[in-house]
Amino acid sequence: MYKILFVFCSLLTALGLKAQSGRYYMYDSLPMATGAENIAMPFVGGFNAPQFVQLDINNDGVLDLLVFDRHDQKLLPFIRKNNQWVYAKQYESVIPRLNYWIRLADLNNDSKPDIFTLTNIGNLNIYLNITQPGDKVAKFKDLGPQYYRNQYDTSFFILYNPLGLSKQDLPHIGDLDNDGDVDIVFYDPYNFSYSMFRDVRAEKSWPKDTWEFQIMDYCFGYFNEGLDNNFILGKCIYKDKLKPRHVGGASLLMFDNDEDGDFEMLASNVGFRKMTMLTNGKAQRSSYYDTMVQVDSIYPKNTRRAAEFVFPAAYMIDADADGVKDLLVSPAATADVKETENIWYYKNQGKNNKPDFKFVQTDFLANQTLDLGAKTTPAFCDYDNDGDQDLFVATNGDYELTGGLKDRVVLFENKGTATLPNYVKVVDDYLGLSQRNMGDLFIKFGDVDGDKDVDFYYGDRFGKIGWFSNTAGPNKPLNLIFASDDLLKNNVDPGMEFSAPAVFNYNNDTLPDMLVGMYNGKVALYVNQGTVANPVYTLALANAWGMRANEWSTETNPQGFMSFGYAMPEVVDIDKDGTSEVLLGTSYGAVRLYKPAGRSIYDSLSAVEDWLWQRTFNDSIVPDLGTRVNVAAADINKDSLPELMFGNGRGGLCFAKVPFAKVAKTLRLARPEVPRVYPNPASKSVTINRNQATENWTITLIDGAGRVFRNWKLLQGEKSIAADLSGIRPGFYWLQVNNGTASSAVSFAVVSAP
């Protein structure tokens, strides 16, 4: 254990990037509340366009829940525990890479659901479920991109074609004719009809590990859609069946709605606020083909209709573990959608093959998380000067309500202590910023004008930077007065739209300078050449230190950086070496670390992306934090190290910190509270105080080299101890607290007695 602490102490003083790489980890534990009760799962990150499937992730015989948000292609695993859904990010590494959508179906008829998704370029990709009894987690084999066979004879010059499907919409994938193989129904937007690929394994009497998709029906259900989203039964452009045809896409859910053995179709389309149920007459008519015979444009009936947001998509899962599949409805579009109260839950009071859906709530799962809408950016500030860090979060709210031009700032006041934060929402629209009609709001606190107190400043989608001057002075509660909505007073060039400012004293003079991240992924440096009374920021370099937030694309020819990046800088001394680093939020889910101190602004620095880790079962991975990721840093628990709060495009938050002890496989560390130590510096003795006295503590005095000098104990019921320091030489020390399960630590200094 002391070796671990020694490595940790070494990290605090290391100058190199390599030494501090990998020491930050994602965490779920930090008390947050929007009302009287704490949020159960505050750091899920929000929901915008979630899709739902059920899979036994941990191979315990109980179906868990996978949520895949197509907004930023983020996977969110929830395990079933004590009849509750519990967010468990450690299972992200279990599921293979997903693109655009996820469907489950049993490809090889082995009673294990396989994963169907797309490649980056839109071809069907299948991951075969190879989980075996005794495996601790589900396992999958990548079968790669799929092809379908051309039905012309073998002399035709193209026998197989890539099986491409729409990236924007949702096909239905499953066994529609109960023959043990998989069928795929999808929408053809060019002909306003639905088509079907069928696996011909059953027809060919092939073994279950052999399959081949063929295009079997380009007018599935024998109907067309009109331009007004109406369905025209008994009409199809093409009269023949079993002819090859290329593909489209749609939002589809197919299930037996009337207990007759065939599958009805629940469909919706982009731009419309309704779902339509089409009744299949195949069974009643003893038809070889699926034929839709009835249209119900009000669905579900006799309850709250799912028609209050654009492009709804439906999913059937057992939401309450009663053995019957319920209905979830959420937006299928990737942008500009309903962004709050957007997961509608209908309980099935009937059967799986004859459901009776009754509306329950609009915020399934989301009511246990923190979801502020979309495009969140956090910032820390002790606005009331009570000694702890409060949390501010900018958000666009809900696009369907605001149109993306009523961004606001939500204030979570720290109602805990300086070392034990507890964030409670107290203000929905701080400073009334929603009335300023801004979009893509990015916020920070810092000394803009150089008068030694903390101001509030922000950027927006038009490249402007505004600020509120703090007239209270240092070490007082903020008193913010609007100063300007165009601090830089410059015309915005193409590519420089969207501004993300961060105060950064580049030249170490008495006036603060500023970094500004931009849509094009670059970071500009502005030098303050004014005065305290009149700050004047002048552009020094439009791409300082070569920092950029653009994703590298391997699909372009030639390969290169994407043209956009949404660079969002945060300036923080993350490794405690006395110089500032830059954490750069990006458009693609990673936060890049740059160390510009002592380097020319014309240097092109290499970025580090593996400084932040997410614990998994077998290894550590760099977490994917979703699109439009950004970060705010502050020491919120007085452990001398900054904690990190991340915003993203989905409207939620994520959290990271440095652990003091090795993280257990469960990722839930019963770490004791960080004690209060005073006086600091100390000489003859030091008082160690804690809020809770429910456990036994062993307290160890350790120096920076990991050497142990003394031990003390605090027993249950004892809240403090005055520890004798006689004979301890002046210097920097750590007090390590161990409760028998985990450890925490706090630093302090020993000085000579007067």
N, C-alpha and C positions, 0 to 999 in steps of 0.2 A: 504493500500500500504506500509506503514511504517513497518507493521508487516512482510510483505513479505521480505522487505529489511533486517530486523533484522534477519530473518531466514537465509537469504543468507549470511549475515556477519558472523553468527554463523558457517555456513558451512565452511567458509574460515579458521576458527581457530580450528575446531574440530579435534580431534586426532583419533577418532574411525571410522571404516569403515562404520558403520551404519549411522553416521551423514552425510557422504558425498555421500551416496548411492542415485542414481537417479537424480543427478543434471546435468548430461550431456545429451544433446538432439541432435538428428540428424537435420541438417539444409541443405537447398538447396542454400542459398544465400551467394555467395562470388565471386566477379568478377574474371573471368578467360578468357583468349583469346589465340588462336593459331595463329591469324593474326591480321588484323585491327579491327575486331569486336569481341565483347564478345561472349563466348559460352552461348547459351540460357539455356541449362540444363547440367551444368558441372558435377554434382554428381550423375548421373544415375548408374555409376559403370561399364560400358562397356557391350559389347555383344560378346559372343562366339558361342553359339548354340541356338539362340532364336527361340521360337515358338510363333505363333500369333493366337489369337482368339478375337472376338468382343463381348462385353457384356455391358449392361447398368449398370455400377458400382454404380453410384450415383442416379439411378432411376429418371432421369430427362427426359426420353423419347428419349435420344440421345445415340447411341451406342458408347461406349468407347473402349479402346484397352488394352488387357492384353498381356504382353510379359512374357513368361516363359522361362528362360534360363536353359536348361537341363545340362549345364556345371556344375553348382553348385546349381541347383534346386531353383533358385532365381526368385521370382515374381516381375515384374516391371509394375505397373499400369500407364496408360496414359488416362486422360480424354479429351474429345473433348470440346474445349473452343475457341470461336471466330474463328472457322474453323481451329484450330491448335491442335496438340497433345501436351498436357502439362503433364509432369511427376508429379505424385501426390502420393508420397509414403505413405501418411496417409491411403490410401485405401488398403494397403497390408493386414490389419487385417480383411477386409471384406471377402476375398477369403480364403476358407479352405486350409488345407495342401495339397500340390501337390507333387507327386513323379514321376519323369522320363518323363512324358509328360502330356499334357492337350488336351482334345477334348471337344467340346460342341455339344449336341444333345438334342432334346425334348423327354425325356423318356415317359412322361405321357400325351403328346399331349395337353398341356395347353398353348401353344404359348410362353412359357418361357424356354430359354435354360438351361439345366442342365449340371453339370460338370462331366466329366469322366476322371479318372486318375488311378493310381495304388497305392496299399499299398506298404510298404517298401519291402515286399517279392515278389511283382510282381503280385498280384491278382487285378482284376478290382475293383475299388471303385467308387461309384456314390454319388454325392452331389445333392440333389433335390433342385431346385430353388423355394423357398417359398416366394419370394418378393411380397408384397402387395402394392396397391396404397397408397401413403402417406408415405411409408417408405423412410427414407433419404438415405439409402444404400441398396444394394442387400443383400438378406439373403438366407441361404442354410441350408438344413437338411442332416446330414450324414446318408446315407442308408447302409454304411458298405461294406465289401467285398462281391462280387457277386459270384453266382454259376450258372452252366449250367446243364440242365437235361439230363441224359443219355437216349438215345432213345430206349434202350431195354425195355422189359415189366417190370412191377413193381416187378416181382420176382427176377430180377437181384440184386445182393447183394450191388452194389453201384449205387444208383439212381441219386445222385447229386455230381458233382465234382467242386472244385474251378475253377473259370474262370480266368486262368492265361494267361497273355500276355507278350510279350517281353519287357524288360526294355530299350533295346538299340534302338529299331526301333519305327515306328509310324504307328498304324493302322488307317483305316478310320472308323468313327462311324457316322452313319446318316441313314435316311430313304431312302433306295435305290430303293424300289418298290412302294413308295407313298401310303402305306397302313396305315400310321399313327403311326407305331412303329419303333423301332431302329434296324438297322443291323450293324454288326461288321465284317469288312474284314481285314484279317491279313495274314502275310507271314509265311509259314512253311519252315524253312531253311533246314530241314531234307529231305524233298521231293521236294524242289524247286517248290512249288506250293502255291496258295493262298486259304485260307479257309474262311468260313463265319459262324458266329453265327447270329441267327435271333431271335428276340423277337416274340413269337407265340401269342401275345395278340390278334392281328387282326384275325388270323385263328381260335382262340378259342372263339372269341366274348366276351372276358373278359372286365370288366370296365377298364378305363384308368389308374387307380392306381394299377392295377395288371399286372405283367409281368413275363415272364419266358424265359430265353435264352436257345436255343437248337442249337447244331451243325448241320447245314443244308447242307453245301457244303464244302467239303475239297479240291475241285478243281474248285474254283470260276473262271469263265471266260473260263474254259476248255483250259488251256495252261500250259506249264512248262517253267521254266527258265533254261538256260544252264549255265555251269560253267564260261563262258566268259561274263555273264550278257546279253546274247541274249535271246529273247523270242521265244518259239516254239509253234505256234498256232495249235490247233486241236489235241493236245497230252496231255494225263494225265496218270499217273501211275495207278490210280484207276479208274475203269469203273463205279462203282455204285455211286449213290447219296444218301444223307440222311443217312449216317453212322457216328457214333461218331469217333472223331479223336482229338488228343491233338494239342497244339497251338505253333505258332512261332511269328514272327513280321516283319514289313517292314515300309519303308517310303512311305505312300500312300496319294494321294489326288484324290477324285472321284467327278466328276461333269459332267453335260450334256454339251458336247463340240460341238454338232452338231444339237441341237434343235429338237431331236427326242424323248425325254422323258426318255431314258435310260442313264446310267452313264458310261462315259469313265473312264479310270484309268491312272493316272500320277504317275509313280513309279520310284524309284531310289534305289540303293544298296550301302552298305558299300564298300569302296575301288574304286569306279568308279566316274567319273566326268560327268555324264550325267543323264538326266531325259528322260524317255521313255513314250510316249503316246500310249495307247492301245485303239483302237476304239471298242465300244460295238455294236455287230450286233443283239442284242436281239429284238429291235423294227423292224428293217428291215425284219428279218426272222420270226417275230411273234413267237419267241421261248419262252418257259416257263423259260428257264435258261439264265443267262447272259453268252454270248459267245463272246470272243474277236476275231475280224476278221481282224484287221489291226494293224501293228506296225510302229510307227514313232519314230525313235531314235534321231531325231533332233528337239528339242523343247525348247522354242517356235521358230517357223519358221519366216522368213522374218524380223528378228530383231536380237539383240545380244543374242546368244544362252546361256542358263544357264548351262554351262559345263566347268567352269573355276576353280571350287574347288571340293574337294572330298565329296561325299555323300550329294548332295543337297536335301533339302526338300522344298516342295511347300505349300503355304497357300493362300487362297482366302479371302481377306477382302476389305472393301471399304476404301481405303487409303486416298482418297481425298474428301470424303463425297459428291459424285455426284450421289449416289444411285446405282452405278454399282460396282460389286466386282472386284478388281484388283488382281494382282498376286505378292506375295512376295516369294523370294527364299533365303534360308539361310542354313548353315551347320547343319546336323543332328547328327554328331558324337559328343562325349563329350570331346574329347581331341585331340590335335595335328591336328587342323583344320585351315581353313582360319580364321584369327582373326582380320583383318581390312578390310574395304570395303566388308563386308560379308552379307549385307542385300540388295538384289537386288530387285528393284521395277519396275514392268511392269504395265503400265496403260492399263486398258481395254477400248478400243475404240469401242467395240462391245456391246454385251448383256451378262447377267449372264449365259444364256443357249446357247449362241453362241459367246464366247469371241474372241476378237482380241487384243492380248497382244503386247504392244510396250514398249521396254526398255526405262527407264527414268534415273535411277541412281543406283550406287552400294552401297550407304550408307544411305538408308532410316532410319530416326530417328537418326542414328549414327552421321550424319552431324550436329546435334544440341547438341551433347554431347561430352564429353571428353573420347575417347576410344583409348588407346595407344597400343592395342594388347592383351596381357595377362600377368599375374604375375607381377603386379605393386607393388613396394615398395617405398613410399615417404620418404623424409628426408628434414629437414629445416636447413638453414644456411645463415647468412648474408655474402655471399661470396665476395661482393664488398665493405663491410664496410660502407654502406650508412645509417645505422641505422634501416633498416627493414629486415624482414626475407624473404629470397628467398626460392623457392620450387624446389627440385630435385626429379625426379621420375624415378626409374629403371624399365625397361620393357623388355620382350623378343621380342617386336615388333610384328611380324606376323610369326607364325610357318611355314606356307607354303613358306615364303621367307627366313627364317633364320635357320630352322631346330631346333630351340630352343638353338642354340649355338652362337648367335650374340647379346647377351643382351647389351643394351645401357642405358644411362642415359639422360633424357630430362630435360633441365633447364627452369623453369618458373621464370623469374625475377620479383620481386615486383616493379612495376612501379608506385605504389601508394605512400602512406605515411606510417610512422611508425604506425599510428592508423587506416588508411583506406587502407588496402592492395588491390592490383589489379595485378593479376598474368598474365604475358604475356610470351608465349613461345619464347625463344631467341636462344636456342641451341638444336639440335636434338641428338647429340652424344657427350656429355660432356666428356672431357679427351680422346676421341677416344676409349672408352672402348669396343666398338663392335669389334675392331680388336684383342682383347685378347681372343676371342672365349670362352666366359663364358656363363653358363646357370644358371637359378634360382638365378639371382643376387639380393643380399640384401645389401642395402647401409645405412650408417650412417655418421654423422659428430661428432667429439669429440676429446678430447685431448688424443691421443693414447700413446704418449711418455712422458707426464708429463712436457712439456716445456711451458705450460700455453697458447698455442694457439690451434686453431681448425684444426685437420687433417681430411682427408677423408679415410674411411675404408669400407670394404665390405666382404661378404661371398659368396660362390657359392655352386653349387650342389654337388661338390666333397668333401665338408667339409673343404676347404681351406679358410683362411682369409688373405686378402691382404690389403695394405694401401699405401696412398700417404702422405708423410710428408709435412707439411706446413712450408716453410722456411721464411715466411714473418714476423713472430712474432705476438704477440697479437695486436688486434685492428687495423689491416691493411687488405687490400684486400688479399685474399688467393693467395699464390704462391705454387702450389702443385707439388712435385717431387716424382716420383714412388720410393717406399722404399722396398717393398717386396710383393710377392704373397703367402707367407706362414709364416705369422707372428708367429703362434703358434709352428711351427716346430715340429709337432707331427704326428705320423701315425694315420689315422682315423679308428676307430673301426667300425664294423658293427652296424648300427643304428645311427651312428653319422654323416653319410653323410648329406649333406646340412647343411650349417652353417649360423646362423643369429647372428652376434655379436652386443654387446651394451656395451660401456664403462661404468663402474660402480665402483666407489671407495669404495670397500667393507670394507676395514680396516682403511679408513680415514688417510692414510699416504700421502706422497708427490707424490706417483706414482699411476697412475690409474690402476684399475683391469678391468676384462672383464667378462660379461656373454655371453654365446654362446648357442643359441637355436639350436635344432637338429631335424632331420627327425623323430626320435623316440619319439618326443614330450617332451623330457626332456630339462633342462637348466643346462649347466655346468658352474662352476665358475673357472676362471683362475686368479691367483694372480700374479701381476707383481713383480718379484724379481730381476729385472735388474737395469738399470740406465736410466737417461734421454737420454743419448747418445746411449744406447743399451737396449731397453725394452726386458725383458725376461718373458714371460707368462708361468706359471706352473699350471697344472691342480690341483685344490684343491678338487673338488668334482664333479662327473659327473651328479648328480641330486640335485643341491643346493636347499635348503628349500623345497624340494619335489614338486617344481613347475613343472607343466606338461600341455601340450596343447592337450592331447588326448581326443577324444570324448568317452563318456561312452556308451557302446552298450548294449541294452536290448535284442538283437536278437541272441546273442551268448549264448552258454551253457557250463560253467557258464557265467553269465553276467560279463562284465569287460571293461577295457579301450581298445580302438583300438590300434593296434601295431604301428601306425604312428600318428604324430601330427603336424609336421612342426611348432615347437615352434619358435616364433619371438618376442623377448623382446624389449621393449622401457622403458628407465629409466627416470622418471619424478616425480617431487614433485607435484602431481596432486591436493592435498588438501591444499597446502600451509602451512604445519605444520613444515617445515624446514627439513623434512626427505624425502628420495626418495622412491617412489613406483615403482613397475614393472607392466606395462601393457603387457600382453602376447597374441600375435596373435596366432591363431590356424588354423587347417585345416578345421574346420567345421562351421565357421561363427560367433563365439563369441570371444570377447576379454576379457580375464580373468585378474582380478586385484589382485596383491599380495602386502603385506606390510612387507618386510623382515627386516626393520630397528630394530636393537636391539635384533634380534632373531638369535639363532645359525643356521649355515648353515645346520646342521643335523636335524633341526626341519622340520616337514612336515606340511606346512601351508595350510589352507583352502583358496580356491579362492573365490572371489566375481565376479559374472557375471551380477548382476543387477545394476551396477553403471551407465550404459549407457542406455538411453531410447529413444524410438521413439514415438512421439505423434500420437495418433489415435483419433477416434471420441468419444469413450466412456471410454478409459483407456490408460495407457501407457504400452508398451510392450518392451521387450528386442529385439533389431533389429537383424535380420539375415543378416550379412554383406557379406555372400558368402564364398566359400572355399579360403584357403590360405590368410586369412585376416591378416593384420598387420597394425601398427599404428605409426605415427610420431607426436610428440607434440612440440608446441612452442607457445609463447605468440605473436601472429601476429598482435594484435590490441592494445597492451599496456593497457589492462584492468587488468593486474596483474595475469590473469589466463591463463593457456595454452589452446590453441585450438588444435583440433585433426584432422589429415588427415589420412584416411584409404586407403590402397591398397588392391587388391584382385586378384583372379585368372582370372577374366574376363577382366582385363586390364584397369579398370577405377579407379576413386577415389570416396570416400564419405567423408563427413565433419561433425564434431560435435563441439559444444561449450556449455558454460554455459549461459543460458538466464538471463538477468537482470530483466525481467518482465514475468508475466504469459503469456504463448504462447496462442494465440487465436486459435479457432477451425480451422481456415483456414490455420494455420501454417505459415502465411505470416505476420510478425510483422513489422510495419512501425516504426522501432526504430530509434530515432535520432542518429546522429553520436556521437562518444565518443569525447568530447572536449579536447583540449590541455590545460593543467594547468601548469603555471609557475609563479614564481619559485617554485620548489618543492624540499626541504621543503620551506614553506612560513612563514612569520612572521606578518607584519602589513597589507599586502594585497596580493591578488593572482589574476592573470590575467586568465580569461576564454576565450578561443579563439576557433572559429569553421571555417571550410572551406566554408560551405554553409550557407546562411542567408535567406532561403526561408520560414522559419516557425517561429512561436512564441515559445519561450522556457520559462519555469519556472524552476529555478535552486534552489535546496534546499541543505543546509548544514546540514549533519547528522553525528552523531558520531557512534561508533561501537555498541552502545546499541540501536540504532534506534531513538535517541532523536533529534528533529529538533531545530536548532539554528537560522538560517536566511534563507531568500528567496530573490532572485534577478530575474530579467527578462531580456531576450534578445528578442527584437522585430524583425519582418521581416526587412531585410536590415542591421541589426547590426551584426557585426562579432565578437565583443569582448566586455568584460566588466572587469574593475578593481574592484574586490569585496573587500570591507573593512572587515578586520579580527580583528579589535581592540576589545579587551575584550574577545577574544576567547582563551581559555586555551590551552597550548601545548598538542599535542596528535595526534592520527590517525583519519582522517575524510573522509567522502564520499561526493562528489558533485553529486547529482542526478538530471538528466536532463529529463524533461517531455515535450512532444510536444502536449499533449492533447490526444494522441493515445497510446503511449508506452513510455518506459523509458530506459535510459542508465545511467551508472554511472562511475565515475573515482575516484580513491583514491589519497590522498595526506596527507602530514604531516604539522602540525603547530608547530613551535619552538619559543622559547622566542626571542624577539627582542634584537639585540645586543646593 
